């Protein structure tokens, strides 16, 4: 039998199976949930963590307060400008301090007590939040420009 070009039954079956496989693959695709930078102090995330028994009622209320406080959002945004500070550290920082002024008045050692903040990050936060210079961790052995012995 003579078939027109492209009308071979075997070729049509092969193209049909490729199209079917592609269609099934596309129908099974489920995009991932969008994530937000503030998921740690997101109201819905706090409620879910409480309902799952992961946090106490008091912790849920604290997280909701922090999430809804505009000063806390401003503090987190400002903190995330510091190199090494992401959403988790900024959320922990805003959980301890409510305003930029409170962070500016905190000592470097106070900042280091917050989970996820080490000496270098605490120093960088102090530089960002205050005009006063604190001693960098790498220069802690120096006093007034002279090496202590």
HELIX and SHEET records of a PDB file:
HELIX    1   1 UNK A    9  UNK A   28  1                                  20    
HELIX    2   2 UNK A   39  UNK A   41  5                                   3    
HELIX    3   3 UNK A   43  UNK A   51  1                                   9    
HELIX    4   4 UNK A   57  UNK A   68  1                                  12    
HELIX    5   5 UNK A   70  UNK A   79  1                                  10    
HELIX    6   6 UNK A   87  UNK A   96  1                                  10    
HELIX    7   7 UNK A  100  UNK A  105  1                                   6    
HELIX    8   8 UNK A  108  UNK A  112  1                                   5    
HELIX    9   9 UNK A  119  UNK A  129  1                                  11    
HELIX   10  10 UNK A  137  UNK A  139  5                                   3    
SHEET    1   A 2 UNK A 142  UNK A 143  0                                        
SHEET    2   A 2 UNK A 146  UNK A 147 -1                                        
END                                                                             
